[in-house]
């Protein structure tokens, strides 16, 4: 008797399992399948991605479905189109020997009419994204009133993506006596709320430790300056010649920019983010699965549900806002018992966040140094020698050998090896020959301070405030906490409005009605030009170089909020004085930025608490 037979599965399922080559059940399958087969119960299963959760709920669901009835008996909700299709394909493979069992995928970006037609023909199992499912319910294109089983797969990801209300609405249209099976990698508050509201005394199983990272992933961090992120990323890729990786960025713009740079530098890279059409995303993902793309650069939302085998590395180009997101990122590697590496690029000021992540995932990070040019050349040379050694001989070259031997007859063995290696090796040698050390260690956040470090920044403050030519520049801006900004949302607003990189804005200090921030002097003209005649909902937002580069003392705060501010068009919100004169000039309103900035502020406060 095999271990799968011992779980109580029917012969039709066991035959499908044998065809798929599965030998031993994973831990989550071993724990969940007997519980779900033996009784009609609700279940909360906590397990990392890549541990076989689809089979853990898929096998029992297929066995319990009455294939002779055409009514919809099982509903599986998943966060993304990609994961929805993947689950559908796996359920079809598991049920290949089940007669009359139909599984239909429902997701956005495809014809809702075609999907409704498939359901009408009879679909005992529906796999759906929450948004499209809610839409079909509202249009009365699907009937889930007789549902027996509801599966919430990757529940924490669905809720993190904002599907909380959709899921509540969907579950409200299902019978109270159905069985609900919730599978999640972590257990944030929203998941607990769903469990309490829609589940009845659920049994709970945990694979590993609750909210912990998978033990097959090694976690590493590299301290670099903000401006050295991309060069450091290149070195990490070059240090791992056989890398097959996902790189995570925080924004769509950074995702596209990093992918374009990698392609320009000769890497097989691609980007996946929300600005791409569904067809473009499908093309990129198919290329990645076939390993035609070696490095996939992705945003967190676009990467939800990426389930690609043999990913060797996850590289966090920037840390996410929430620790749970890091857990999902790192879970893209080290799947199905294989080992993987999760790398994080951080600035010195962000190293405190590493400790917070360690506490949450209950695993230690290794502090690593970015490889030097010499290190990389040695690694690439060794890799090339092994590649040549392991290359299978193609006998088709035999007919060309006499002519080749004639050309090489005067070259001895040692020289021939040198020439062969040099042909491929020289480009790395030339690139890294004069490379500098990227590890910020003793230098402070030099890239973020224009390669100066802390002492250099103090010297910068002696520059004339009204004519900055180098160093770090301190600015005053007439928005603050009462405008619903905190340090993170204001930083995002300034960065997005001016068109700067993530780390170009630093030392953000938010007061009640105004704030201070720093940038390198190189972008001062751009900052001041952008905020000339700049309005938000009819109110001027003014930025000026601070007369006190130290910025933000209590005495100065009181002075700033006084009369002088009003003459500038309202540091406290007034539009009197010169503000009235400016209203006759061109109105540069940023539209979306204000609303997005304000939306970010409340969530930013929550995100900040995750790390502090």
Secondary structure, 3 states (H helix, E strand, C coil): CCHHHHCCCCHHHHHHHHHHCCCCCCHHHHHHHHHHHHCCCCEEEECCCCCCHHHHHHHHHHHHCCCCCCCCCEEEEECCHHHHHHHHHHHHHHCCCCCCCCEEEECCCCCHHHHHHHHHCCCCEEEEEHHHHHHHHHCCCCCCCCCCEEEECCHHHHHHCCCHHHHHHHHHCCCCCCEEEEEECCCCHHHHHHHHHHCCCCEEEECCCCCCCCCCEEEEEEEECHHHHHHHHHHHHHHCCCCCEEEECCCHHHHHHHHHHHHHCCCCEEEECCCCCHHHHHHHHHHHHCCCCCEEEECCCCCCCCCCCCCCEEEECCCCCCHHHHHHHHCCCCCCCCCEEEEEEECHHHHHHHHHHHHHHCCCEEEECCCCHHHHHHHHHHHHHHHHHHCCCCHHHHHHHHHHHHHHCCCCHHHHHHHHHHHHHHHHHHHHCCCCCCECHHHCCCHHHCCCHHHHHHHHCCCCCCCCCCCEEEEEECCCHHHCCCHHHHHHHHHHHHCCCCCCCEEEEECCCCEEEEEEHHHHHHHHHHCCCEEECCEECCEEECCCCCCCCHHHHHHHCCHHHHHCCCCCCCCCCHHHHHCCCCCEECCHHHHHHHHHHHHHHHHHHHHC
